[in-house]
Amino acid sequence: MRTLAFAAALCLAVPAFADPLPSWSDGDSKTAIIDFVTSVTDPASDAYVTPADRIATFDNDGTLWAEQPVYFQLFYALDRLRERAAADPSILTSDALKAAAAGGMETLMAGGQEALIEVVDATHSGMSVEAFQADVRDWLATAQHPQTGMAYDDMLYQPMLELLSYLRDNDFQTWIVSGGGVHFIRAFAEEAYGIPPQQVMGSAFNTRYEVVDGKGVVIKEPGIAFVDDKAGKPIGIDSRIGKRPILVGGNSDGDFEMLEYGDSGDGPFLGLIVHHTDGTREFAYDRDSAVGKLERGLDEGPERGWLLIDMAGDWDQVWPSE
């Protein structure tokens, strides 16, 4: 009797395990994620993976935070271009720069990657990495999204923040592997996602080293050195991590090769594709979108065993502030 009373008291004293993904709807996607993490972290499981090999890589734009109607880094570049052009109109040396400063997004986007690079070169180069990142943080502190009115760094996906924390609680390394600029993302990734700068990969622009006022600094220069998108993502992962990820999260066809690379390993793998189906709380887009186009992932992902995360159905909450 005393033993039973003690056991009952012990049960009352031990709290029930908290839901690791409270913003995810109960359903197949949430179950699959938890089952995968449980299996690869259980030493008695045939799918067990040692902590050193628990690598998870995530795209940023459209996967960890929003990306519509254009990538947030471009909003930063446009804001800074307008400020500089107001002080010195002579910097608008091309039709693309003139259109960007005047707010002609259609003209700018019609110019393709070359026009976008002009805008980025004009606003990102000529300063040290530290100065650039400080400027990005200053911009994030005051800038607002033109459609939602929210701060850009409030437009993080709460379910993905929970997933990152859940993985780290289970001894995963969480990495960002993004087509966005590496220095731009490193300016906020640790505060936003808990991911330190050394675990952020992204597209890299040209740089040079010099000594300024007795201090060695890296200066950002015009031109792209490495594009961390599509086939560039596996190349970056091999170069920086040296191991295939066992969990990959993306949202567009720019992430297909990263998912495919992780899935080509010999051990267990979980691929996640965030499908933007919620035009009420966020944005609904896939095949026909100029930003974050998702076509091949929709057609081939399910047959490869990758999870399509239905934002409207799988997420009870989108933003942390809800």
Helices and strands as residue ranges (DSSP letters): H 2-13, H 28-41, G 51-53, E 55-58, H 72-87, G 89-91, H 95-101, H 105-110, H 112-124, H 129-142, G 152-154, H 158-169, E 173-181, H 182-186, H 189-193, G 197-199, E 200-212, E 215-226, H 232-240, E 247-250, G 253-255, H 256-263, E 270-275, H 296-300, G 302-304, E 307-310, H 311-314
